[in-house]
Amino acid sequence: MPDRIFMPLCALVALAMIAFSMVWPQGYGDRSPGPFGSTPIQQTPEMKALIEKEKTAARRGEQRRAQEAAAAAAASGDPAQ
């Protein structure tokens, strides 16, 4: 492909990519600027409540496992780990 066609085509693709990056969300937590974006699912009140519920359940499960391990260690007479 001749350079006369290839170089302007590369420049056009680069400009299109830059323009597209300005309106594309930057991750799950960010939204696009202006009229393009919508509120991400992770920022809705329902999803925030669900995430907090899962974190609390995971914390409780970890505490329960730690208590069971401590009880098992105490029952077997092993020193604390």
Disulfide bonds with the S-S distance in Angstrom:
none
